[in-house]
């Protein structure tokens, strides 16, 4: 049975890829526009940002033709009706409609507008012009087949099928948001899906909620976001939607998993583009110096304290190592342990060990804490 399901999944996936490969909204749009007069073409192109034009208001287009905005609206409506009555209309647009219906159905009947456009255009070229063509066709030509939900305070702009169960969609989004509040930390999609499928809500609606549908509903909610490392969580969390510099630094170090130079941290923050504000090395360095959760482990190199690093100079690290060992250590043993906590040259460690006020070299060549610095 599993093998049969696997074969079916591959057939469906192959069919979906074939549909998207043939999804060419610009060609459809330009073919349809040939049936319009020059003025009608110009109005449609300018109103919807087609053929390289920027979107323009009714007033602006009306001013250029020295007519009222209502007259431009009439031309727009007449043009749309004329397009729907062209002889080739059904043959031309059926593949377009079927592809969108197929993609929306696979994703639970509703998708974030940006995500939908990205999915539709991923194989044929995701450009601003192709996006505007898709939106024009969906908004004006197929407004009965696809419903546009405008962005509001809680949800992003989205598109859905008329038969989509919006009560289930909103209930699922509420359940996922509550799941994140209880979980308390971000995670990748695979982990989230596995855990959410153990929730009571999912078990009650499992037959209606595919994994693609769950992730699609997540993309619609403004309270949930995905960080540059593909981890999902609540927008209010600093490790998901970092706004403070400290949040950005922490997230970069956490994901790198090892110490980084402050210049490299700055570069990574700017590459990830958490927001429109650029990061500057002096600002990042200052934050690293002032915040106790970061430890200087080398020349300009910082680590997270939570990784087990301790603050202090090399001598402090050696002292801590000897104290925890509770017995003398050889020079090589000390070097090995120090290099786990500090990115320094061995000579720096050797030099620190020569300080007789802090360390004592025994006859067998091992080192211990000097009597003068031992704690009482």
N, C-alpha and C positions, 0 to 999 in steps of 0.2 A: 504493500500500500504506500509506504514511504517513497519507494522507487517511482511509483506511478505519479505521486504528487510532485516529485522532483522533475520528472519529464514534463508534466503539465506546466510547472512553474517556468521551465526553460522555454517552452513554446510560447507562453504568454509574454515572457520577457523579450523574446525575439520579435514577436508581433508589435510590442510597444516600441522597441527600438526602430523597427521599420517605419512605423507611423511617424515618429518624431523626425526621422531622417528625411521624410517627405513633407515635413511641415514647413511651408514657405510662405509666410504671411505677406511679405513684400511683393512677391510675384502675383499673388491673388489680388492684392490691393491695386497694383498698377494695371492689371488686366481689367478689373472692374471700372477703374477711373476712365478707361478709354471710351466708355459709353456716355460720358458726360461732356457738356460743352466746356470750352476753355475757362469760362468764368466759374462754372460749377466746380471744375477740377481745382481751380485756384482757391476757392472758398473752403473746400473740404481739406485740401492740403494744409492750408494755414490754420484752420480751426483745430486740426488734430495733430499738427506737427509732422506731417508726412513729407516724404521726398526731400528730406534735409531741411525743411522749414521748421521754425519755432512756432509753438502754439500761440495763437493770437485770440484776443477777445472779439466778440461780435462787434463792439464799438470800433475797435481799431480797423477791422476789415471794412466795416461800413464807411468809415471816414475815407479810406483809400478809394472807394467806389462812389463816394459822395451820396450814399443812401443811408437809411436808418438801420439800427441794429436789428429791428424786427424783420426788415427786408432780407438781411443776411441770414437770419434764422429760417425764414421761409425758403431761401435758396438751399440751405443745408438740408431741410426736411424733404424738399422736392428731390434733391439729389439722392438721398438715401432711398427713397421710394423707387426712384428710377433704377438704382443699382439692383434692388431686389427683384425687379421685373425683367432683367436681362435674360436672354435665351440660355446662356451658359451658366447662369447663376448656380443652380443646384449641383451640376457636375463639378463646378469650380470650387464650391465651398463645402461640400459634403465631407471630404477628407479632413478639412480644417476643423469642422465641428466635431466629427467623430474622435479626432485626436484629443481635443480638449475634454470632451466627455469622458474618454478613457482615462486620462491623467487624473481628472478630478475624482472619478469613481474610485480609482486605486487609492487615493489619499483621503478617503472618507467623505467625499462630496464637497469639501471646502478646502481652499488653500490660500495662504498669505499671497497677496498679489505679486510681490517680488519673487517669492519662491516659485510660484506658478510660471511666471515668465522665464525664469532661469531654467526650469525643467523643460519647458516647451522649446526653448531656443538653444539648448546646450550642444546640439549636434550641428545646427545649421548657421550658427553665428548670433551670439547675444549682443546686439548693438542697440543703441538708443532708437535708431530708425525702425528696426524690426520690432522693438517693444511697442512703439507708437502705433505700428500697423496692427498688431495683435489687439491692443486696447481699442483702437478705432472700430475694428470688426466686432469685437465683443460688446462694446458700449452702444454702438449705433445700428449695426446690422443684425446682431443676434441677441438683442436685449431680452428676448423671451426665453431663450435657451440657457442663458447664464445671468445670474443675479449678482450685482456688485454691492458689497457691503462697504460703506465708507468708513474711513478710520475714525475712531472716537477715543475717549479717554481710556478705555480698557482693551480695545482690540485694534489690530492693524487693518489696513484696507485689505479686503479679500474678495474672492470670487467663489460662487457656489452653484450647485445645480438646484433647480426649483424644488426637487423632491427631498433635498437634504434635511435631516431631522435636526433642527437647530436647538431643540431642547436637549437632545443627547450631546450635541457639540458643546454647549455651554456647561452642562453638568460634568462632562469629561474634563473640560478645562479647569473647572472648580476643584475637581477631585485631584488633578495633577498638581495644581497649586498647593493644595493642602498636603499632598504627599511630600512636596519639596520643603514645606515649612517643618514637617515632622523629621525629614531626613537631615536637614540643617547644613548640607554641603553639596557642592556641584559634582557631577559625574558625567561620563560619556553616555551616549545614547543606548548602547547595548546593556549597560548596567541598569540604567533607568527603566528600560522596557522590561527587563527581567524582574526588577523589584516591583514595578507598578502592576505587573500581571499577578502578583500575589495579594494585591489590595482587594478588599471586599467589593468595591465599586466595579473593578474590572471583571471579576468573576461573575457579577450580575449581568454584565453587558458584553461578555467575551465574544459572542457570536457576531456582534456589530462593530467590534473594535480591532482592526488589523494593526500591526505595528506601524505601517505607513500612515494610517489614520491618526494614531496617537501622536506621532511626531508632527503631523500636519496641524493638528489642533494646538500643539505646543507653539508652533510658529505663528499662529494667529494671535495668541495672548501677548499683551504688552507687559505682563507681570513676570514672564519667563523669557530668558535670553540665553544665547550661546556665546561663550567667550572664544578668543582666537585659537584656543586649544581644543575646540569641539566639545567642551563640557557645558552641560545645561544646568541651570539653576535660576533662582529668583533674581530679578533685575536689581533688587535692593542690596544684593551681596556684592561686596567689593571684589571678590575673586571671579565674578561673572561679568559685571559691568563696572570695572574700576574707574573711579572719577578722581580720587586723590592720588597724588604721586606715589605715596606710600603703598597704596593698593597695587599700582602698576608694577612697582619694583618687586614687591612680594610675589606677585603672580609670575613674573619673568623668572625670578630665582627659583621659585617652587617648581616650575615646569622644566627649567634647565637641569635641575637636580644636582648641581655642583656649583662651587664658587665661581663668580664672574667679576671681571674688572668693571669699575663703574662706567667707563666709556662704552663697553660692550653692552651693559644693561641699558644705557641711554639709547644706543643704536637699535637694540631689539624693541624697545618701547615704541620708537618711531616707525619701525618696520611693521609692527603689529597694528598701528593706528587705532588705538582704543577709542580715540576721539579726534577732534580737529586741532587739539592743542599739542604743539611740538614739545618734546622733552629736551632739556639742555643739561650737559654734563655737570656744570657747577651745582645746579639745582638737585640733581640726582645724588651727587656726592654729599651734599649738605644733609640730605634726608638720611642717607646711609650712616653718616657720622652721628646724627642726633638721635636716631631710633635704636633702642636697645635690642630689638629683635634681629639686628644685623651685626655680624662680627667681622672685624678686619682680620683677614687671614694671610695677607700678603701685601705687596706694594700696590695699593689701590684695588685690591681684590677682596670681595666680601662674600660671606656665607650667611645662611640662616642659623640663628642660635638653636632652633628646634632640631637641627641636624646633629646636635651634640657638641658643637664648638663652644669654647669658653673664651671670655674676653681676657685681654692682657697681652703683654709682650711675650717674646719667646721664653724668657726666664720664668714668667708666671706659668706658662704652659708646662715647662719642665718640672717645676715645683709641684703642680697639680698631678702630673703623671707619677712622680715619685711617691707622693703622698697616697695616691690611690693604689699603687703597687704594694705598698707596705713592706718593701724590701729593696735593697740596692739593685740597680740595673746597669747593664753594660752600656758603653757609649752607643754601640750600634742599636741596641734595644731602644734607647732614648730617642735616637735620631728617627728610627722607624715610626715610633709613636707620635713624635712631634710633627712629622711630615703628614700625618693623617689629619692634623688640625691646622697646620700653617703651611703656606706655600712660600718657603724660604730656602736659601742655600744651606747646605750642610755646614759650611764654615761659620754661618751665623749661630748655629746650634753649638758647634765646638767652642766658639768664643764665649757664649753664655755659660757653658760648663766650667770655664776657667775662673769664674767669679767665686772666690773662696768664701765670700760673705754669704753666699746662697747655697753653694754646693760643695760637697766634700768627696774627693777621690780617694777610695780605699786602696789598700795594698794589693788587692786582687784585680784592680783596674775598674771596679764598679763604682757607681756614684750614688750618693744619698743626699738628703737635705742636710745642710750644715747645721751644727748644733746651735749656732747663734740665731738661726731663723726658725728653729722648731717651735711649734705652738705649745704652750704650757697646758 
